Amino acid sequence: MEPRYKRVKLACYVSSLSMSVTGNLSPVLFLTFRDLYGISYSLLGLLVLINFVTQLTIDLIFSFFSHRFNIPLSVKMTPFIAFVGLLVFAASPILFPGAVYAGLVIGTIIFSAASGFGEVLGSPVIAAIPAKDPDREMSRLHSVYAWGVVGVILIATGFLLCFGGENWQWLTLLLTLIPLASFLLYLPAEIPPMETPEKVSGALAYLKNKVLWLSVLGIFLGGSAECTMAQWASGYLEQALGIPKVWGDMFGVAMFGLMLGLGRTLYSKYGRRIGHILFLGACGAAACYLIAAVTPVPVLGLAACAFAGFCTSMLWPGSLIAASDRLADSGVFLYAMMAAGGDLGASVGPQLVGIITDAVIANPAASALAQSMALAPEQLGMKAGMLVGMLFPLAAIPVFWQIRKSYPKEK
């Protein structure tokens, strides 16, 4: 790697850490917000949907209008936008004393926009930096995000335990130091040149490429498989398997993130044959979902949820690697389209599982079935939801098999 790009590479890593903050802070604070401000579960869940929809909107805008943006300036301003969003989020009770939720929504939209820019621009910046093995560099970038998730969960859990939920604003202010550090690193850094379509018609021409749509489908299914388990592991372990919440949070979300980071870190050091990795990851993830859904043994279910992190670890970054191998000349457009596919999957998967879970719980026939199986309706509902979640990695198996076949050395 050229020495002049060391600073921008470090800035990308810290920016990826800030994305782990903006993506996971709200869920950690859900119960705190409910206790302090009386915000309903449905409105709290809506914050997660707002996060992904905002990111998806940025992805789609960048897919077709990236030529209208000043790319180096956009890269450098991304962490500053996250910093501002977190400040608004933290200041919600002060700025909107009678409508705290409105402030939380505004803050979420701002820092989610930063996450959208980060997804669209972070990967192509790393891909544009000369390197001996760009695939491993891409995996290393995404492993930073996974380790960041673990750090956010542990720091937030420890902070709330020591200082109480009423001090959540100080936790948020503490975490704003991460995007601020990224912004300061970016300011004097040199951004490597990146290709963008010269006009909208140039972007539209890529839409005729079957490889692009196969890659987008792969990251959609991979994103669903990863984010569904990430968002449901803690609740599933508590409600369906009877594991206390504190342990479900620590060994559900945190352990999933730990395994996610481990898989990506291992690939960044030793990885090759990405087609094989994607195919085997999808197979393993489907098996983990199935085991978690049907097992009556809590420890086995916890292990399945955790190991799903390892199996899904390369489905998102691996799809990016496979796509960039075949569409290297598409530049920022490719990463914007792939980010859109991943964010759509991250939105659809968890929401579908929630819909199925609620539908089963509310169904009288399902309640009777649960009683016959010595289960509570909530347990049966969450097990049914987990089985539906299995459909995403299951559907990804033939997609990644097809991608694997396109690598001559991996047949």
N, C-alpha and C positions, 0 to 999 in steps of 0.2 A: 504494500500500500504506500502511495506517495505521502511523504511527511506533511505536505500542505493540507491534506484531508483528515489528519488525525483529530483535529478539533471538531470538525463537523460530524465525524463519526461518533465521537463522545457525546456531542449534543443530541444526535439521533437516539442514542441509548437512553439518555436522561429524559428525552421527550417521550420515549416509549414507557418509561417509568411513570411519567405524568398521566399517560393514557390509562395505566392501571389504577391510578387514583380516581380519575373522573369516571371510570367504568364500574368501580366497585364501592365507592364511598357511600352512595345513597342506600344500597341494600343493607349495608352494615348499620345504618342509622334509622332504618324503618321503625323499629320498635320504640326508639327514642322519640322520634317525631310523633308517633301515635300517643305515647304517654304524655308528652309535653304540650302538644298542640291539638290533640284529638283528631288527627287526620286519618281517614278511613283506609283500610287495606287496599281498596280498589284505586283510590287516588295515589297511594304510595306506589302501587304496582305500575300506575300510569307514568310515573317518573322514569322507570326503566324503558317503557315503550317510547316515551319522548326522546330519551337518549338515543336509541337505535334509529328512530325515524329521522331525527336531525342528522345523524351521521349518514344515513342512507341518502338524504336529500343532497348533502354536500358531495357525496360520491357521484350521484347522477349529474349534478351540475358540472363537476369537474370532468366527467366522462366526455361531455360534448363541447364544453366551453373552456377547456384548459388553456387554449391559445389566447384567451382573453385575460389571463392572470399573469402577473409578474411572479414567476415561479420562485426565484431566490427570496423575494420579499415575503411571499406566502409561507415559505418554509420557516423563515426567521420569526414571523409574527405568530405562528401557530401556538407555541408555548405561552406567549403573552396573552393570547385569547383565553387559554385554559386558566391562567393566573387570574384574569379578570372575572371569569365565570365562577371560580371557587370563592373569590372575594364576595361577589354578589350572593352566592349560596350561603356563605357564613353570616353575612349581614342581613339576611332576610327578616329576622325578628325586629331589627332596627329600622330597615328601610320600609317594611310593610308590617307594622305592628298589629294591624287588624286583619291581615291576610297573608300570613307567613307562607302558606302554600304557594301563593302567586310568586313570591320571591324565590322559592325553591325551584319553581318551573322556569323562571327567567334565567336563574343561574345555571340550571341544567341545560337549557337550550344553548347558552353561550359556551360552556365548557364541552358540550357534546359536539358543537360545530368545530371546536379545536380538535377533538378526537377524530372527526371526519377528515379534516385536513391532514392530521397526523397519519392516518391510514393511507390516504391517497399519496402523500408525499414522502413519508419516511422510508418506505420500501424502495421506491425508485432512486432516492438519494443514495442509499446503501448499494443498490445495484449499479449505479453510475460510477462509484468509486473503484478504480482499478484494483483487482485482488486476484490472488492465485486461484482461489476457490470461492467464487461469488455465492454458490449455493449455501455453503457453510456460513458465510457472512450473513445471509438472509435469515438462516435459522437462529444465529446468535442474536440478531435484533429481536426476533419474536420470543426468544427465551428470556430476554430481559423483561418483557411485559409479564410473562408468567411468574418470574421471581418477584416482580413488583406486586402482583396480586397477593402472593403469600405475605409479603412485607406489609401491605396495607391491612390485610385481615389481622395479622398479629399485632401491629401497632395500634390499630383502632380498638381491638378487643382489650388489649392491655390498658390503653388510655381510659376507655369507658369504665373498666373495672376499677381503676385506681382513682379517677377523678369524677366519675359519675356522668350520666347522660346529659345533665343540665349544662355541662361544659363542652358540648359537642362542637361549638363554634371555634374554640381554641384548637381542637384537633384539626378542624378544616384549615384554619390559618397556618398551623404547623405544616400541613401537607402542601400548601401553596408554595413552599420553598422549593419544591421539586420542579414545577414548570418555570419558576423564576430563574432557577439555576440553568435550565435548558436555554431559556431566552438569552441570558447573559453569555452563555457559551456560543450560541449561534451568531451574536451580533458581529464579531470581527471575523467569523469563519468564512471560508470560500466555499460556495455551493457548486458542486460539479454540474456541468451542462447536462440537461435532460431533454429528450425529444418530446414534442407535443404535435398533434395534428394541426396543420396550418389553418384549417377552418372546419366548420361543422360537417361538411360533406366528407372531409378526410376521415373524421371519426365514424361517420355512417358507413364508409366503405369497409371498415374492419368488422362491422356487424354481420357481414356475409360469410365470415370465416367460421367454419364449423369447430375448429380447434378452440376458438375463443368461447363459444357457447358450452362446449364440453368442460372447459376449465371453470367457467362461471357456475355450471351445475355442480361440479365437484366441490368448489369452495362453499356453495350454498348448503349442500348436504353436510360437509365437514364442519362448517360454522354452526349448523343446527346441532350436530352431535356434540360438539364441544360446549356450546353455551347452554344447551338444555340441561346437561348434567351439572355444569358449574352453578346454575341458578337454582336447581331443584335438589341438589345433593343434601344440603343442610336440612331443609324441610322434610325431605323424604326419610332421612335417617331418624328424625325425631318422630314424625307422625306415623310412618309405616312400620318402622322397625323398633320404635320405643327407646331410642338412644337419647339421653338428656340433651337439651338444646346446646349447652355450652360445649359439650363434646362433639355434637353434630357440626357446630360452627367450626371448631378447631380441626376436626378430623374429616369433615365433609368438604367445605370450601377450601380451607388451607391445604389439606392433604391433596385434594384434586389439583390445586395450583402448583404444589410441590412436584407432583408427578408430571404435570404439564411442562414445568420448567426443566425437569430432569430429561425428559424425552428430547426437547429442543436443544438442550445443552449437549447431550450425547451426539446428536446429529451434527451440531456445529463443530465437533471435534473429530468424529469418526465417520460421519454420514456419507453414503453414496447410494446409488440405485434408488432414486426417489420414487420411481414407479412401484417397486416392490414395497417400499415403506408405506406408501399411501394405501395400497391394496391390503396389506397385512394389518395396518392400523384400523381400517374400516371393519375388517373381520373381527378383530379383537374388541373394538368398541361395541359392536352389535352383541357379542357374547357377554360383555360386561353389563350392558343394559338388561339383557335377558336374566342373568344371574341375580342382579339387584332386584328385579321385579318379582321373581318367583321364589327366592330363598326365604325361608322362615328364620334363618340363623342371622342375627344382627351383625356379628363379626364378619361373616362372609359377605353380607350386603355392603358393609362399610368398605371392605377390601375391593369389592367390585366397583363401587363408586370412585374410590381413589385410583384404581388401576385404569379406569376409563380416562383419567387425565393423561396417563402415559400413552394409551392407544390413540387418543385424539390429538396428541401434541403436535403432530406434523401434518394433520389434515388441512389446516388453514395455510401455514407457511409453505407446506409441500405443494399445495395447489398453485401457489404463486410461483414457486420455483419451476414447476412443470410448464406453466403457461409462459413464463419468460424465456424458457429454453426454446420455444417454438415461435414466439411472437416478439422477438427481441427488438424489432424495429418499431413497435407500437408505443414505446415509451410510457409517459404518464397515463395515457388513455387506458392501457391495459390494467395498470394498478388501480385506476379509478373504477373500472368495470368490475374487477375482482373484489375490490372493497365493497362495492354495492351488493354483489352476490353474497359475500360473507355476512354483511350486516343484515341483509334480508333474511338469511337463514337464522342468524342470531335473534331476530325478532319473531319469526314464524314458529320456530321449534318450541321455545319456552311457552309462548302464548297458546299453542295448540295443546300442549301437555296440560296447561292450566284449565283450558276449556273442557277437555276430556275428563279431568279429575273432578271438576265441579258437576259435570253432567252425570257422572256415575254416582256421586254422593247424593244428588237430588232425585235419582231414579228409585222408586219404591221397589221395583223388581231387583235392582242391584243391591239394595239394602237387605232384602231377603236372602239373596245369594251370599252376601257378606256374613250374615248371621249363621248360615249353614256351614260356612268355612271357618267359623269362630274368629271372624275379623270384624272390626268396626267399619262402618261405611267409609270413613276417611281413609282407612288403611287400604281397602279395596280400590277406592278411587285413585289413590296415589300409585298403587301398583299398576292399575290400568293405564294411568298417565305415563308411567315409566315404560310400559310395553309399547305405547304409541311412540315414545321417544326413540325406541329401538329401530323404528322404521327408517329413520334418517341415515344412520350408518349402514343399515341393511341395503337401502337403495343406493348408497355410495359404492358398494362392493363392485357391481358391474361397471359403474362409471370409471372407477380407478383401475379396474382390470383393463378397460379400453385404453386408458392413458398409459398403463404399463406396457401394453402391446405396442404402443407407438415408439417405445424406446428399443431400437434394434438389439442392443446388448442385454436387454432385460427379458427378452422373450423366453 
